[in-house]
Amino acid sequence: MTADGRYSILDRPEILQFIFYPRRDKGEGPPNSTDHLVSVANGVSIGCRFYVHSNSSPSILLFHGNGEVVSDYDSIASIYDQMGINLFVADYRGYGSSGGMPTFTNMVSDAHSIFEAFLDILCNNDHTSNVFVMGRSLGSISAIELASSYQQQVNGLIIESGFASILRLLKHLGFPSEFLDINDISFLNAAKMRSITVPTLILHGEYDSLIPVTEARDLFKNTAAKRKRLVIINGADHNDIMLMGMEKYFKAIREFVLESRA
């Protein structure tokens, strides 16, 4: 399955420059990790890193924020390892070791190719446990897209510092309103949440200045999941959410993932 062209209306240079902050990084990961290049177009591959605890452990496919690359998760992955969880982190075009340039359209379509490659890697290495998709900030678009498209193959959705409306977010961040005379219903995260019935965990900082906590509450209100949880990290902003509430943050993820085991 691939995404359609709905997101092309957002692929304007002035919007892309405002949202995407790609940086290069081709460093090697820690010993328990393997690097993978996922082909998404002719001559274009996306760099991903898989941090493995064991082939019987649940696995999370994570799409990171707009200013991050996979290597930023080298130290964070050790916490997932301690919890008995495998972590597979994907970049975007132009980020890390990936080719191409990022746009909204290819970010969404690439998520499908990455998910299929992720499942192939799990199958080829005899992984036997549950699969989760997770998106942080900008990555919430990719994670919600996959959760809404592959509900028979995904055991749960985790959203961290995500948003319900990209246009509302752009306006909040001060993007000139004259460029935003468009209707975002076709790619509204909140609208997609209404079709998602897999268990859902939403994490957000209480004082997130980039993506207000009201966005998390909107996502939570709209999800069709019967098993859902909203965790607000007290005192946290957008980029210090793990630091401010590390115990609460990872306890919520661990409980969510382990309770979803088949």
MIDOSE-1310 file (N, C-alpha, C; in nm, 2 decimals, decimal comma, always signed):
residues 262
mtad	+0,08/-0,12/+0,00/+0,00/+0,00/+0,00/+0,09/+0,12/+0,00; +0,05/+0,23/-0,07/+0,12/+0,35/-0,08/+0,02/+0,47/-0,05; +0,08/+0,58/-0,01/-0,01/+0,69/+0,02/-0,04/+0,76/-0,11; -0,15/+0,83/-0,12/-0,19/+0,90/-0,23/-0,13/+1,04/-0,23
grys	-0,17/+1,13/-0,33/-0,11/+1,26/-0,34/-0,17/+1,37/-0,26; -0,25/+1,34/-0,16/-0,32/+1,44/-0,08/-0,22/+1,54/-0,02; -0,10/+1,49/+0,02/-0,01/+1,58/+0,10/+0,07/+1,67/+0,00; +0,06/+1,66/-0,13/+0,13/+1,74/-0,22/+0,10/+1,89/-0,20
ildr	-0,02/+1,92/-0,15/-0,06/+2,06/-0,13/+0,03/+2,13/-0,02; +0,10/+2,04/+0,07/+0,19/+2,10/+0,17/+0,33/+2,10/+0,12; +0,36/+2,05/+0,00/+0,50/+2,04/-0,05/+0,54/+2,17/-0,11; +0,52/+2,28/-0,05/+0,56/+2,41/-0,10/+0,70/+2,44/-0,03
peil	+0,79/+2,50/-0,11/+0,92/+2,52/-0,05/+0,92/+2,60/+0,08; +0,83/+2,70/+0,09/+0,83/+2,78/+0,21/+0,78/+2,70/+0,33; +0,69/+2,60/+0,31/+0,65/+2,51/+0,42/+0,75/+2,41/+0,45; +0,81/+2,35/+0,35/+0,91/+2,24/+0,37/+1,03/+2,30/+0,45
qfif	+1,08/+2,42/+0,41/+1,19/+2,48/+0,48/+1,16/+2,51/+0,63; +1,03/+2,53/+0,65/+0,98/+2,57/+0,79/+0,97/+2,45/+0,88; +0,95/+2,33/+0,82/+0,92/+2,21/+0,89/+1,04/+2,11/+0,90; +1,11/+2,09/+0,79/+1,21/+1,99/+0,78/+1,35/+2,05/+0,81
yprr	+1,43/+1,98/+0,90/+1,57/+2,03/+0,93/+1,66/+1,91/+0,91; +1,68/+1,86/+0,79/+1,77/+1,74/+0,77/+1,92/+1,77/+0,80; +1,98/+1,67/+0,86/+2,12/+1,68/+0,88/+2,18/+1,54/+0,85; +2,31/+1,54/+0,81/+2,37/+1,41/+0,77/+2,44/+1,35/+0,89
dkge	+2,44/+1,22/+0,88/+2,51/+1,14/+0,99/+2,53/+1,00/+0,94; +2,65/+0,95/+0,92/+2,67/+0,81/+0,88/+2,75/+0,73/+0,98; +2,75/+0,77/+1,10/+2,82/+0,70/+1,21/+2,76/+0,56/+1,23; +2,85/+0,48/+1,28/+2,80/+0,34/+1,32/+2,73/+0,34/+1,45
gppn	+2,64/+0,24/+1,47/+2,57/+0,23/+1,59/+2,63/+0,14/+1,69; +2,57/+0,12/+1,81/+2,63/+0,04/+1,91/+2,63/-0,11/+1,87; +2,70/-0,20/+1,95/+2,71/-0,34/+1,91/+2,58/-0,41/+1,89; +2,48/-0,38/+1,96/+2,36/-0,46/+1,94/+2,26/-0,41/+1,83
stdh	+2,32/-0,32/+1,75/+2,24/-0,26/+1,64/+2,29/-0,30/+1,50; +2,20/-0,29/+1,41/+2,23/-0,32/+1,27/+2,17/-0,21/+1,18; +2,24/-0,16/+1,08/+2,19/-0,06/+1,00/+2,13/-0,12/+0,87; +2,02/-0,05/+0,82/+1,95/-0,10/+0,70/+1,92/+0,02/+0,61
lvsv	+1,93/-0,01/+0,48/+1,89/+0,09/+0,38/+1,77/+0,04/+0,31; +1,66/+0,11/+0,32/+1,53/+0,07/+0,26/+1,51/+0,15/+0,14; +1,50/+0,08/+0,02/+1,47/+0,14/-0,10/+1,33/+0,20/-0,11; +1,32/+0,33/-0,14/+1,18/+0,39/-0,15/+1,15/+0,45/-0,28
angv	+1,26/+0,46/-0,36/+1,24/+0,51/-0,50/+1,36/+0,48/-0,58; +1,36/+0,50/-0,71/+1,48/+0,47/-0,79/+1,60/+0,55/-0,75; +1,70/+0,48/-0,69/+1,82/+0,55/-0,65/+1,81/+0,62/-0,52; +1,70/+0,60/-0,44/+1,68/+0,66/-0,31/+1,65/+0,56/-0,21
sigc	+1,73/+0,56/-0,10/+1,71/+0,47/+0,01/+1,70/+0,55/+0,14; +1,63/+0,49/+0,24/+1,62/+0,55/+0,37/+1,70/+0,47/+0,47; +1,78/+0,54/+0,55/+1,86/+0,48/+0,65/+1,78/+0,45/+0,78; +1,79/+0,33/+0,83/+1,72/+0,29/+0,95/+1,82/+0,21/+1,04
rfyv	+1,80/+0,21/+1,17/+1,88/+0,14/+1,26/+1,79/+0,05/+1,35; +1,83/-0,07/+1,37/+1,76/-0,17/+1,45/+1,84/-0,21/+1,57; +1,79/-0,17/+1,69/+1,85/-0,21/+1,81/+1,78/-0,33/+1,87; +1,85/-0,44/+1,88/+1,78/-0,57/+1,90/+1,81/-0,62/+2,05
hsns	+1,70/-0,65/+2,12/+1,71/-0,71/+2,25/+1,71/-0,86/+2,23; +1,61/-0,91/+2,16/+1,61/-1,06/+2,13/+1,50/-1,08/+2,02; +1,50/-1,19/+1,96/+1,40/-1,22/+1,85/+1,27/-1,26/+1,91; +1,26/-1,27/+2,04/+1,13/-1,31/+2,10/+1,07/-1,18/+2,17
spsi	+1,14/-1,07/+2,16/+1,09/-0,94/+2,22/+1,00/-0,87/+2,13; +0,91/-0,79/+2,18/+0,82/-0,70/+2,10/+0,91/-0,59/+2,03; +0,87/-0,55/+1,92/+0,95/-0,45/+1,84/+0,87/-0,32/+1,81; +0,93/-0,21/+1,83/+0,87/-0,08/+1,80/+0,94/-0,02/+1,67
llfh	+0,86/+0,02/+1,58/+0,91/+0,10/+1,46/+0,88/+0,25/+1,50; +0,99/+0,32/+1,51/+0,98/+0,46/+1,55/+1,02/+0,56/+1,44; +0,93/+0,66/+1,42/+0,96/+0,77/+1,33/+0,99/+0,90/+1,42; +1,11/+0,95/+1,41/+1,16/+1,06/+1,50/+1,11/+1,20/+1,46
gnge	+1,15/+1,29/+1,54/+1,12/+1,43/+1,52/+1,19/+1,50/+1,40; +1,15/+1,62/+1,37/+1,20/+1,68/+1,25/+1,35/+1,73/+1,26; +1,40/+1,74/+1,38/+1,54/+1,78/+1,39/+1,64/+1,67/+1,44; +1,59/+1,55/+1,43/+1,67/+1,43/+1,48/+1,71/+1,34/+1,37
vvsd	+1,80/+1,25/+1,40/+1,85/+1,14/+1,31/+1,85/+1,02/+1,39; +1,87/+0,90/+1,32/+1,86/+0,78/+1,40/+1,97/+0,76/+1,51; +2,08/+0,82/+1,48/+2,19/+0,80/+1,58/+2,16/+0,87/+1,71; +2,07/+0,97/+1,71/+2,03/+1,03/+1,83/+1,97/+0,93/+1,93
ydsi	+1,93/+0,82/+1,88/+1,86/+0,72/+1,96/+1,96/+0,61/+2,01; +2,09/+0,62/+1,98/+2,18/+0,52/+2,02/+2,18/+0,50/+2,18; +2,18/+0,61/+2,25/+2,18/+0,60/+2,40/+2,04/+0,57/+2,45; +1,93/+0,62/+2,39/+1,80/+0,60/+2,43/+1,76/+0,45/+2,41
asiy	+1,81/+0,39/+2,30/+1,78/+0,25/+2,27/+1,82/+0,16/+2,39; +1,92/+0,20/+2,46/+1,96/+0,11/+2,57/+1,86/+0,10/+2,68; +1,77/+0,20/+2,69/+1,66/+0,20/+2,79/+1,56/+0,10/+2,74; +1,53/+0,10/+2,61/+1,44/+0,00/+2,55/+1,49/-0,14/+2,57
dqmg	+1,62/-0,15/+2,55/+1,69/-0,28/+2,57/+1,67/-0,33/+2,71; +1,68/-0,25/+2,81/+1,66/-0,28/+2,95/+1,52/-0,32/+2,98; +1,42/-0,27/+2,90/+1,28/-0,30/+2,91/+1,24/-0,43/+2,84; +1,34/-0,48/+2,76/+1,31/-0,60/+2,68/+1,24/-0,58/+2,55
inlf	+1,26/-0,46/+2,49/+1,20/-0,42/+2,37/+1,30/-0,39/+2,26; +1,27/-0,44/+2,14/+1,35/-0,40/+2,02/+1,30/-0,27/+1,97; +1,40/-0,19/+1,92/+1,37/-0,06/+1,87/+1,42/-0,04/+1,73; +1,34/-0,01/+1,63/+1,38/+0,01/+1,49/+1,34/+0,16/+1,46
vady	+1,45/+0,24/+1,43/+1,43/+0,38/+1,41/+1,46/+0,42/+1,27; +1,37/+0,49/+1,21/+1,38/+0,53/+1,06/+1,40/+0,68/+1,05; +1,49/+0,71/+0,95/+1,51/+0,85/+0,91/+1,41/+0,89/+0,81; +1,42/+1,01/+0,75/+1,35/+1,06/+0,64/+1,45/+1,09/+0,53
rgyg	+1,40/+1,12/+0,41/+1,49/+1,15/+0,30/+1,57/+1,27/+0,34; +1,70/+1,27/+0,31/+1,79/+1,38/+0,33/+1,85/+1,38/+0,47; +1,80/+1,29/+0,56/+1,84/+1,28/+0,70/+1,94/+1,16/+0,71; +2,04/+1,18/+0,80/+2,13/+1,07/+0,83/+2,20/+1,02/+0,71
ssgg	+2,19/+0,90/+0,67/+2,25/+0,84/+0,55/+2,16/+0,82/+0,44; +2,04/+0,88/+0,45/+1,93/+0,87/+0,35/+1,96/+0,96/+0,23; +1,91/+0,92/+0,11/+1,92/+1,00/-0,01/+1,79/+1,09/-0,02; +1,80/+1,17/-0,13/+1,68/+1,25/-0,16/+1,66/+1,37/-0,07
mptf	+1,55/+1,43/-0,09/+1,51/+1,55/-0,01/+1,37/+1,52/+0,05; +1,35/+1,57/+0,18/+1,22/+1,54/+0,24/+1,10/+1,63/+0,19; +0,99/+1,57/+0,17/+0,86/+1,64/+0,15/+0,76/+1,56/+0,23; +0,64/+1,62/+0,24/+0,53/+1,55/+0,31/+0,49/+1,43/+0,24
tnmv	+0,48/+1,45/+0,10/+0,43/+1,33/+0,02/+0,52/+1,21/+0,03; +0,65/+1,23/+0,02/+0,74/+1,12/+0,02/+0,76/+1,07/+0,16; +0,74/+1,15/+0,26/+0,75/+1,11/+0,40/+0,64/+1,01/+0,43; +0,52/+1,03/+0,38/+0,41/+0,94/+0,41/+0,42/+0,82/+0,32
sdah	+0,45/+0,83/+0,20/+0,46/+0,71/+0,11/+0,58/+0,63/+0,15; +0,69/+0,69/+0,19/+0,81/+0,61/+0,24/+0,78/+0,53/+0,36; +0,69/+0,58/+0,45/+0,65/+0,51/+0,57/+0,60/+0,37/+0,54; +0,53/+0,35/+0,43/+0,47/+0,22/+0,39/+0,59/+0,13/+0,35
sife	+0,68/+0,18/+0,27/+0,79/+0,10/+0,23/+0,88/+0,06/+0,35; +0,90/+0,15/+0,44/+0,98/+0,12/+0,56/+0,91/+0,01/+0,64; +0,77/+0,03/+0,66/+0,70/-0,07/+0,73/+0,71/-0,21/+0,67; +0,69/-0,22/+0,54/+0,71/-0,35/+0,48/+0,84/-0,41/+0,49
afld	+0,95/-0,33/+0,48/+1,09/-0,37/+0,50/+1,11/-0,42/+0,64; +1,05/-0,34/+0,74/+1,06/-0,38/+0,88/+1,00/-0,51/+0,91; +0,88/-0,54/+0,85/+0,82/-0,67/+0,87/+0,91/-0,78/+0,81; +0,97/-0,75/+0,69/+1,05/-0,85/+0,63/+1,17/-0,88/+0,71
ilcn	+1,23/-0,78/+0,77/+1,35/-0,80/+0,86/+1,31/-0,89/+0,98; +1,20/-0,86/+1,04/+1,15/-0,94/+1,15/+1,13/-1,08/+1,11; +1,07/-1,10/+1,00/+1,04/-1,24/+0,95/+1,16/-1,31/+0,92; +1,26/-1,25/+0,85/+1,38/-1,31/+0,81/+1,47/-1,35/+0,92
ndht	+1,45/-1,28/+1,04/+1,53/-1,31/+1,15/+1,46/-1,38/+1,27; +1,35/-1,44/+1,23/+1,27/-1,52/+1,32/+1,22/-1,45/+1,44; +1,18/-1,32/+1,43/+1,12/-1,25/+1,54/+0,98/-1,29/+1,55; +0,93/-1,32/+1,68/+0,81/-1,38/+1,70/+0,71/-1,30/+1,78
snvf	+0,74/-1,18/+1,82/+0,65/-1,11/+1,91/+0,58/-0,99/+1,84; +0,51/-0,91/+1,92/+0,42/-0,81/+1,87/+0,50/-0,69/+1,80; +0,43/-0,62/+1,72/+0,48/-0,51/+1,64/+0,40/-0,38/+1,68; +0,48/-0,27/+1,70/+0,42/-0,14/+1,74/+0,47/-0,04/+1,65
vmgr	+0,40/+0,07/+1,62/+0,45/+0,19/+1,55/+0,44/+0,30/+1,64; +0,54/+0,39/+1,64/+0,55/+0,50/+1,73/+0,60/+0,62/+1,65; +0,54/+0,74/+1,68/+0,59/+0,86/+1,61/+0,61/+0,97/+1,71; +0,72/+1,04/+1,71/+0,75/+1,15/+1,79/+0,74/+1,28/+1,71
slgs	+0,65/+1,37/+1,76/+0,64/+1,50/+1,69/+0,60/+1,49/+1,55; +0,68/+1,53/+1,45/+0,65/+1,52/+1,31/+0,63/+1,37/+1,27; +0,70/+1,28/+1,34/+0,68/+1,14/+1,31/+0,55/+1,08/+1,34; +0,46/+1,16/+1,41/+0,33/+1,12/+1,44/+0,25/+1,10/+1,31
isai	+0,28/+1,18/+1,20/+0,21/+1,16/+1,08/+0,24/+1,02/+1,02; +0,36/+0,98/+1,02/+0,40/+0,85/+0,96/+0,34/+0,74/+1,05; +0,35/+0,75/+1,18/+0,30/+0,64/+1,27/+0,14/+0,63/+1,26; +0,07/+0,74/+1,25/-0,07/+0,73/+1,24/-0,11/+0,68/+1,11
elas	-0,04/+0,72/+1,00/-0,07/+0,67/+0,87/-0,06/+0,52/+0,87; +0,04/+0,46/+0,93/+0,06/+0,32/+0,93/-0,04/+0,25/+1,02; -0,07/+0,30/+1,13/-0,16/+0,24/+1,22/-0,30/+0,23/+1,16; -0,34/+0,34/+1,08/-0,47/+0,34/+1,01/-0,47/+0,25/+0,89
syqq	-0,35/+0,21/+0,84/-0,35/+0,13/+0,72/-0,33/-0,02/+0,74; -0,26/-0,05/+0,85/-0,22/-0,19/+0,88/-0,27/-0,24/+1,01; -0,40/-0,23/+1,04/-0,44/-0,26/+1,18/-0,44/-0,41/+1,21; -0,44/-0,49/+1,10/-0,43/-0,63/+1,13/-0,28/-0,68/+1,16
qvng	-0,19/-0,59/+1,13/-0,05/-0,62/+1,15/+0,02/-0,55/+1,26; -0,05/-0,45/+1,31/+0,01/-0,36/+1,42/-0,07/-0,39/+1,55; +0,01/-0,41/+1,65/-0,05/-0,44/+1,78/-0,07/-0,32/+1,87; -0,02/-0,21/+1,83/-0,04/-0,09/+1,91/+0,02/+0,03/+1,85
liie	-0,03/+0,15/+1,88/+0,02/+0,28/+1,83/+0,06/+0,37/+1,95; +0,18/+0,42/+1,94/+0,24/+0,52/+2,04/+0,26/+0,65/+1,98; +0,21/+0,76/+2,03/+0,23/+0,89/+1,98/+0,30/+0,97/+2,09; +0,41/+1,03/+2,06/+0,48/+1,12/+2,16/+0,49/+1,26/+2,11
sgfa	+0,44/+1,35/+2,18/+0,45/+1,49/+2,14/+0,39/+1,51/+2,00; +0,28/+1,44/+1,96/+0,22/+1,45/+1,83/+0,12/+1,56/+1,82; +0,06/+1,58/+1,70/-0,04/+1,68/+1,68/-0,16/+1,63/+1,60; -0,27/+1,69/+1,62/-0,40/+1,65/+1,56/-0,41/+1,72/+1,42
silr	-0,36/+1,84/+1,41/-0,38/+1,92/+1,29/-0,25/+1,99/+1,25; -0,19/+1,96/+1,13/-0,07/+2,02/+1,08/-0,09/+2,17/+1,06; -0,21/+2,20/+1,01/-0,23/+2,35/+0,98/-0,24/+2,43/+1,10; -0,31/+2,37/+1,20/-0,32/+2,44/+1,33/-0,18/+2,45/+1,39
llkh	-0,10/+2,35/+1,38/+0,04/+2,36/+1,43/+0,12/+2,47/+1,36; +0,11/+2,47/+1,23/+0,19/+2,57/+1,15/+0,15/+2,71/+1,20; +0,02/+2,73/+1,22/-0,03/+2,86/+1,26/+0,02/+2,89/+1,40; +0,02/+2,79/+1,49/+0,07/+2,81/+1,63/+0,22/+2,85/+1,62
lgfp	+0,30/+2,79/+1,53/+0,44/+2,82/+1,52/+0,47/+2,95/+1,45; +0,37/+3,02/+1,40/+0,39/+3,15/+1,34/+0,41/+3,15/+1,19; +0,37/+3,04/+1,13/+0,39/+3,04/+0,98/+0,28/+3,14/+0,92; +0,32/+3,22/+0,82/+0,23/+3,32/+0,77/+0,10/+3,26/+0,72
sefl	-0,01/+3,32/+0,77/-0,14/+3,26/+0,74/-0,18/+3,27/+0,60; -0,12/+3,36/+0,52/-0,16/+3,38/+0,38/-0,12/+3,25/+0,30; -0,02/+3,17/+0,35/+0,02/+3,05/+0,28/-0,07/+2,93/+0,32; -0,16/+2,95/+0,41/-0,24/+2,84/+0,47/-0,39/+2,84/+0,44
dind	-0,42/+2,89/+0,32/-0,56/+2,90/+0,28/-0,60/+2,76/+0,21; -0,59/+2,66/+0,29/-0,62/+2,52/+0,24/-0,69/+2,45/+0,35; -0,76/+2,34/+0,31/-0,84/+2,26/+0,40/-0,76/+2,14/+0,44; -0,73/+2,11/+0,56/-0,64/+2,00/+0,60/-0,72/+1,87/+0,64
isfl	-0,85/+1,86/+0,60/-0,92/+1,74/+0,65/-0,87/+1,62/+0,58; -0,81/+1,62/+0,46/-0,76/+1,50/+0,40/-0,64/+1,44/+0,46; -0,56/+1,52/+0,54/-0,45/+1,47/+0,60/-0,44/+1,50/+0,75; -0,56/+1,52/+0,81/-0,57/+1,56/+0,95/-0,54/+1,43/+1,03
naak	-0,44/+1,44/+1,12/-0,41/+1,32/+1,21/-0,54/+1,28/+1,29; -0,61/+1,38/+1,34/-0,73/+1,35/+1,42/-0,83/+1,27/+1,34; -0,85/+1,30/+1,21/-0,95/+1,23/+1,13/-0,91/+1,09/+1,11; -0,78/+1,06/+1,09/-0,73/+0,92/+1,08/-0,75/+0,85/+1,21
mrsi	-0,73/+0,92/+1,32/-0,75/+0,85/+1,45/-0,89/+0,79/+1,47; -0,98/+0,85/+1,40/-1,12/+0,80/+1,42/-1,14/+0,66/+1,36; -1,04/+0,61/+1,27/-1,05/+0,48/+1,22/-0,96/+0,38/+1,29; -0,88/+0,43/+1,38/-0,78/+0,34/+1,44/-0,84/+0,28/+1,57
tvpt	-0,84/+0,15/+1,57/-0,90/+0,07/+1,68/-0,79/+0,00/+1,76; -0,67/-0,01/+1,71/-0,56/-0,08/+1,79/-0,53/+0,00/+1,91; -0,49/-0,07/+2,02/-0,45/+0,00/+2,14/-0,36/+0,12/+2,12; -0,39/+0,23/+2,19/-0,32/+0,36/+2,16/-0,27/+0,42/+2,29
lilh	-0,14/+0,46/+2,29/-0,08/+0,53/+2,40/-0,03/+0,67/+2,35; -0,07/+0,78/+2,42/-0,03/+0,91/+2,38/+0,04/+0,97/+2,49; +0,16/+1,02/+2,47/+0,25/+1,09/+2,56/+0,27/+1,23/+2,52; +0,27/+1,32/+2,62/+0,29/+1,46/+2,58/+0,34/+1,54/+2,70
geyd	+0,41/+1,65/+2,68/+0,46/+1,73/+2,78/+0,36/+1,83/+2,82; +0,34/+1,86/+2,95/+0,24/+1,95/+3,01/+0,26/+2,09/+2,95; +0,38/+2,13/+2,94/+0,41/+2,27/+2,89/+0,48/+2,27/+2,76; +0,44/+2,18/+2,67/+0,50/+2,18/+2,53/+0,47/+2,31/+2,46
slip	+0,57/+2,39/+2,43/+0,56/+2,52/+2,37/+0,55/+2,51/+2,22; +0,59/+2,40/+2,16/+0,59/+2,38/+2,01/+0,46/+2,32/+1,97; +0,42/+2,21/+2,04/+0,29/+2,14/+2,01/+0,21/+2,14/+2,14; +0,12/+2,23/+2,15/+0,04/+2,24/+2,28/-0,02/+2,11/+2,32
vtea	-0,04/+2,09/+2,45/-0,09/+1,96/+2,50/-0,24/+1,95/+2,45; -0,30/+2,05/+2,41/-0,44/+2,04/+2,36/-0,44/+1,95/+2,23; -0,33/+1,95/+2,16/-0,32/+1,86/+2,04/-0,33/+1,71/+2,08; -0,26/+1,68/+2,19/-0,26/+1,54/+2,24/-0,40/+1,50/+2,29
rdlf	-0,47/+1,60/+2,35/-0,61/+1,57/+2,40/-0,70/+1,55/+2,28; -0,68/+1,62/+2,18/-0,76/+1,61/+2,06/-0,74/+1,47/+1,99; -0,62/+1,43/+1,98/-0,59/+1,29/+1,93/-0,66/+1,19/+2,02; -0,64/+1,20/+2,15/-0,70/+1,11/+2,24/-0,85/+1,10/+2,23
knta	-0,91/+1,22/+2,21/-1,06/+1,23/+2,20/-1,11/+1,16/+2,07; -1,03/+1,17/+1,97/-1,07/+1,12/+1,84/-1,04/+0,97/+1,81; -0,95/+0,91/+1,88/-0,92/+0,77/+1,85/-1,04/+0,68/+1,88; -1,05/+0,58/+1,79/-1,16/+0,48/+1,81/-1,11/+0,36/+1,89
akrk	-0,99/+0,37/+1,94/-0,94/+0,25/+2,02/-1,02/+0,24/+2,15; -1,05/+0,12/+2,19/-1,12/+0,10/+2,32/-1,01/+0,10/+2,43; -0,90/+0,05/+2,40/-0,79/+0,06/+2,50/-0,70/+0,17/+2,46; -0,71/+0,28/+2,54/-0,63/+0,40/+2,51/-0,59/+0,47/+2,64
rlvi	-0,47/+0,54/+2,63/-0,42/+0,60/+2,75/-0,35/+0,73/+2,71; -0,38/+0,84/+2,78/-0,31/+0,97/+2,76/-0,23/+0,99/+2,89; -0,10/+1,01/+2,87/+0,00/+1,03/+2,98/+0,06/+1,17/+2,96; +0,03/+1,26/+3,05/+0,09/+1,40/+3,05/+0,21/+1,40/+3,14
inga	+0,33/+1,44/+3,09/+0,45/+1,45/+3,17/+0,45/+1,59/+3,23; +0,44/+1,59/+3,36/+0,43/+1,72/+3,44/+0,56/+1,80/+3,42; +0,54/+1,93/+3,39/+0,65/+2,02/+3,38/+0,73/+2,01/+3,26; +0,70/+1,92/+3,17/+0,78/+1,90/+3,05/+0,75/+1,99/+2,93
dhnd	+0,85/+2,03/+2,86/+0,83/+2,10/+2,73/+0,84/+2,00/+2,62; +0,87/+2,04/+2,50/+0,87/+1,96/+2,38/+1,00/+1,87/+2,38; +1,11/+1,93/+2,40/+1,24/+1,86/+2,39/+1,30/+1,80/+2,51; +1,23/+1,82/+2,63/+1,29/+1,76/+2,75/+1,19/+1,67/+2,82
imlm	+1,10/+1,61/+2,74/+0,99/+1,53/+2,79/+1,05/+1,40/+2,86; +1,15/+1,34/+2,79/+1,21/+1,22/+2,86/+1,29/+1,26/+2,98; +1,36/+1,37/+2,97/+1,44/+1,41/+3,09/+1,36/+1,45/+3,21; +1,25/+1,52/+3,18/+1,16/+1,57/+3,29/+1,08/+1,45/+3,36
gmek	+1,05/+1,36/+3,28/+0,96/+1,25/+3,33/+1,00/+1,11/+3,29; +1,14/+1,09/+3,30/+1,19/+0,96/+3,24/+1,12/+0,84/+3,30; +1,10/+0,83/+3,43/+1,04/+0,71/+3,49/+0,90/+0,69/+3,44; +0,82/+0,80/+3,44/+0,68/+0,79/+3,40/+0,67/+0,76/+3,25
yfka	+0,75/+0,82/+3,17/+0,75/+0,81/+3,03/+0,78/+0,66/+2,99; +0,89/+0,61/+3,04/+0,92/+0,47/+3,00/+0,84/+0,36/+3,07; +0,79/+0,39/+3,19/+0,70/+0,30/+3,26/+0,57/+0,29/+3,17; +0,52/+0,40/+3,12/+0,40/+0,39/+3,04/+0,42/+0,31/+2,91
iref	+0,54/+0,33/+2,85/+0,56/+0,25/+2,73/+0,58/+0,11/+2,76; +0,66/+0,08/+2,86/+0,68/-0,07/+2,90/+0,55/-0,14/+2,93; +0,46/-0,07/+3,01/+0,33/-0,14/+3,05/+0,25/-0,15/+2,92; +0,24/-0,05/+2,84/+0,16/-0,06/+2,72/+0,20/-0,17/+2,63
vles	+0,33/-0,18/+2,60/+0,39/-0,28/+2,51/+0,37/-0,42/+2,57; +0,41/-0,44/+2,69/+0,41/-0,57/+2,75/+0,26/-0,62/+2,78; +0,17/-0,53/+2,80/+0,03/-0,57/+2,82/-0,03/-0,61/+2,69; +0,03/-0,57/+2,58/-0,03/-0,60/+2,45/+0,02/-0,73/+2,39
ra	+0,11/-0,80/+2,46/+0,16/-0,93/+2,41/+0,05/-1,03/+2,38; +0,07/-1,10/+2,27/-0,03/-1,20/+2,23/-0,03/-1,31/+2,33
